[in-house]
Amino acid sequence: MDLPTAWNLDDKSTYLSVDSSGLRVNYEDLGKSSEIGAIRANHPIPPHCKLFYFEVDIIDEGKNKIIGIGFCEKEVDLNRMAGN
């Protein structure tokens, strides 16, 4: 069973960069306040997994102070806020 262990370097919005460990994500500010950055993990959480724990450390809240953390399906556009 493959569990999420890092960020997926190939499944992210164009406004994000990921360090070589695959654990740290940076938003690349292009001077536009409306750009969204989203990324998926390297593996999905298996549906039969009843409990899954993860942590996120916010190092910098950004100038707009808008951060969303959550789960999405594979079809979600990563250049838009989930749910929109």
Backbone hydrogen bonds, N-H to C=O, Kabsch-Sander energy under -0.5 kcal/mol:
donor,donor_aa,acceptor,acceptor_aa,energy
3,L,1,M,-0.6
7,W,22,G,-3.3
8,N,40,R,-2.9
9,L,7,W,-0.7
11,D,8,N,-1.2
13,S,38,A,-2.6
16,L,13,S,-1.3
17,S,26,N,-2.5
19,D,24,R,-2.4
22,G,19,D,-1.6
26,N,17,S,-3.0
28,E,15,Y,-3.7
28,E,26,N,-0.5
29,D,27,Y,-1.0
30,L,28,E,-0.5
33,S,31,G,-0.5
35,E,32,K,-0.9
38,A,78,L,-0.7
40,R,11,D,-2.1
42,N,6,A,-2.5
49,C,46,P,-2.0
50,K,48,H,-0.9
58,I,56,V,-0.5
59,I,57,D,-0.8
67,I,65,K,-0.5
76,V,73,E,-1.6
80,R,77,D,-1.3
84,N,81,M,-2.0
